[in-house]
Amino acid sequence: MIQILIVEDDENISKMLAATLSIGGYSYAQCGDGLEAVERITAGNYDLILLDVMLPGADGFAVLDTIRARGCETPVIFLTALGAVADKVKGLRGGAEDYIVKPFEAVELLARIEVVLRRAGKSEMRLRYGDIRVDIERHTVTKAGVPVVLTPKEFDVLVFFMRNIDVAITREQLLSNVWEYNYTGESRTVDIHVQQVRRKLGLQGKLITIPKLGYRLERRG
């Protein structure tokens, strides 16, 4: 399982991040001090680091500089309230893979994590939900061991929901993540694809419609 280190000194934010990672199916560890983070990263075996900037002990920029100097190439995503362009440039040029300004939506964070892990060759390529199995590399879906045929877009819709279990997903989020960002079609396209995924995989009562918002794949599989 993918192991992610949360480096955040605000207890409430750290708990929120932990809950978000749990929803995404990731394992995690937490710490709230920059110096402690350096030691844990150096001694540990993490697949990704979520790193705040304003930390006791050593700030996030110093943490990144130190671990890179020690030869650690673990991907880093900055999560910080510092939104100035100069700070973003400093973080990215310092070796971070992404820089996200607080506040942010859980679904956006999970999407960005997936992109970074995929680039690093560490993305989860097999997903499970109840008796549904998805092999992303082979582009196959089975239910109770029986192959299920999905169109390419239906497959992408299913994967997006399975990576965001128990998260309310708007139609706009589906359009921007599954279809291209500049997609100009109607949101009815989303509804049709979701209905097909629900029907083909028997997800009635599990892939639920949220009135005036979108959809949610319930945790109970």
C-alpha positions in Angstrom: 0.0 0.0 0.0 1.1 3.5 -0.7 2.6 5.2 2.4 2.3 9.0 2.7 3.9 11.2 5.4 1.8 14.2 6.6 4.0 17.0 7.9 1.6 19.5 9.4 1.7 21.2 12.8 -2.0 22.2 12.9 -3.7 19.2 14.5 -7.1 19.9 12.9 -5.6 20.1 9.4 -3.5 17.0 10.0 -6.6 15.1 11.0 -8.5 16.3 7.9 -5.6 15.2 5.7 -5.5 11.8 7.4 -9.2 11.4 6.8 -8.8 12.4 3.2 -5.9 9.9 2.7 -8.0 7.1 4.3 -10.8 7.8 1.8 -8.3 7.6 -1.0 -7.1 4.2 0.3 -3.7 5.4 1.3 -1.7 4.5 4.4 -0.2 7.4 6.3 2.0 8.6 9.1 2.0 12.1 10.8 4.4 14.5 12.4 4.3 18.2 13.1 7.9 19.4 13.4 10.3 20.1 10.6 13.4 18.6 12.2 11.5 15.5 13.2 10.2 15.2 9.6 13.8 15.3 8.2 14.8 12.4 10.5 11.7 10.4 9.7 12.0 10.9 6.0 15.7 10.0 6.0 15.1 6.8 8.0 11.7 5.9 6.5 10.4 4.5 3.3 7.6 6.9 2.2 6.1 7.1 -1.3 5.0 10.7 -0.9 5.3 13.6 1.5 2.6 16.2 2.1 4.6 19.1 3.5 3.5 22.3 5.2 5.8 25.4 5.0 5.3 27.1 8.4 6.6 24.5 10.8 8.3 24.5 14.2 11.9 23.3 14.2 12.6 23.9 10.5 10.3 25.3 7.8 9.1 23.2 4.9 11.5 24.8 2.4 14.4 23.9 4.7 13.1 20.4 5.1 13.0 19.9 1.4 16.5 21.4 0.9 17.8 19.0 3.6 16.3 15.8 2.3 17.3 16.5 -1.3 20.8 17.2 -0.1 20.8 13.8 1.6 19.8 12.2 -1.7 16.1 11.6 -0.9 14.1 11.8 -4.1 10.7 11.0 -2.5 8.0 13.2 -4.2 6.9 16.2 -2.2 3.6 18.2 -2.4 3.6 21.5 -0.5 0.3 22.2 1.3 0.5 25.7 2.7 -1.4 29.0 3.3 1.5 30.9 1.6 0.0 31.6 -1.8 2.4 34.3 -3.2 4.0 33.5 -6.5 7.5 33.9 -5.1 6.7 31.1 -2.5 5.3 28.8 -5.2 8.3 29.3 -7.4 10.7 28.7 -4.4 8.9 25.5 -3.6 8.8 24.1 -7.1 12.3 25.1 -8.0 13.5 23.6 -4.7 12.3 20.2 -5.9 8.7 19.9 -5.0 6.4 18.1 -7.5 3.4 20.3 -6.6 2.3 23.3 -4.5 -1.2 23.5 -3.2 -2.5 26.6 -1.4 -4.9 26.2 1.5 -7.8 25.9 1.6 -8.4 23.1 -1.0 -11.0 20.5 -1.7 -10.3 16.9 -0.7 -11.1 15.6 -4.2 -8.6 18.0 -5.7 -5.9 16.9 -3.3 -6.6 13.2 -4.1 -6.4 14.0 -7.8 -3.1 15.8 -7.4 -1.7 13.0 -5.3 -2.6 10.5 -8.0 -0.9 12.5 -10.7 2.3 12.8 -8.7 2.3 9.1 -7.8 1.7 8.2 -11.4 4.6 10.3 -12.6 6.8 8.7 -10.0 5.6 5.2 -11.1 4.0 4.5 -7.8 0.3 4.8 -8.6 -2.0 2.0 -7.4 -2.7 0.0 -10.6 -5.3 -2.3 -9.0 -8.5 -1.1 -7.2 -11.1 -3.0 -5.2 -14.6 -2.1 -4.2 -16.7 -4.9 -2.8 -16.6 -7.7 -5.4 -15.5 -5.3 -8.1 -11.9 -5.4 -9.3 -10.2 -2.9 -11.6 -6.8 -3.4 -13.2 -5.8 0.0 -14.6 -2.8 -1.2 -16.5 -4.7 -3.9 -18.3 -7.8 -1.8 -18.5 -10.1 -4.6 -17.2 -13.0 -4.7 -14.8 -14.5 -7.8 -13.2 -17.5 -8.2 -10.8 -17.5 -11.4 -8.8 -14.8 -12.7 -11.1 -16.9 -12.0 -14.3 -15.5 -9.6 -16.8 -17.6 -6.4 -17.3 -17.2 -4.4 -20.6 -17.1 -0.7 -20.1 -16.4 2.0 -22.7 -13.1 4.0 -22.2 -15.0 6.9 -20.6 -17.1 4.6 -18.4 -13.9 3.0 -17.2 -12.4 6.4 -16.3 -15.6 7.4 -14.5 -15.5 4.2 -12.4 -11.8 4.7 -11.6 -12.4 8.2 -10.5 -15.2 7.2 -8.1 -13.1 4.3 -6.7 -10.3 6.6 -5.9 -12.7 9.0 -4.2 -14.9 6.7 -2.1 -17.4 8.5 0.2 -16.5 11.9 -1.4 -19.3 14.0 -2.9 -18.3 14.5 -6.6 -19.9 17.3 -8.6 -20.6 17.0 -12.3 -18.1 19.8 -12.9 -15.4 17.8 -11.1 -16.1 14.8 -13.3 -16.0 16.9 -16.4 -12.7 18.4 -15.5 -11.1 15.2 -14.3 -12.5 12.6 -16.7 -13.1 14.7 -19.7 -10.8 17.4 -20.9 -10.7 20.7 -18.9 -12.0 22.6 -21.9 -14.8 20.3 -22.5 -17.8 22.3 -23.6 -20.5 19.6 -23.7 -23.5 19.4 -21.4 -23.4 17.8 -17.9 -26.0 15.4 -19.2 -23.1 13.5 -20.7 -21.9 12.9 -17.1 -25.3 11.6 -16.0 -25.5 9.1 -18.9 -22.1 7.7 -18.2 -22.7 7.4 -14.5 -26.0 5.6 -15.1 -24.2 3.1 -17.4 -21.5 2.4 -14.8 -24.2 2.0 -12.1 -26.3 -0.4 -14.3 -23.4 -2.5 -15.6 -21.8 -3.0 -12.2 -25.0 -3.2 -10.1 -24.2 -0.2 -8.0 -27.8 0.9 -7.4 -27.9 2.2 -3.8 -24.1 2.5 -3.7 -23.3 5.0 -6.4 -25.9 7.5 -5.2 -27.2 10.7 -6.7 -26.9 13.9 -4.6 -29.7 16.3 -5.7 -28.5 19.5 -7.2 -24.8 18.5 -6.7 -23.6 15.2 -8.3 -22.8 11.8 -7.0 -21.1 9.8 -4.3 -19.8 6.2 -4.2 -20.7 5.0 -0.7 -18.0 3.4 1.4 -20.0 0.2 1.9 -19.0 -2.0 -1.1 
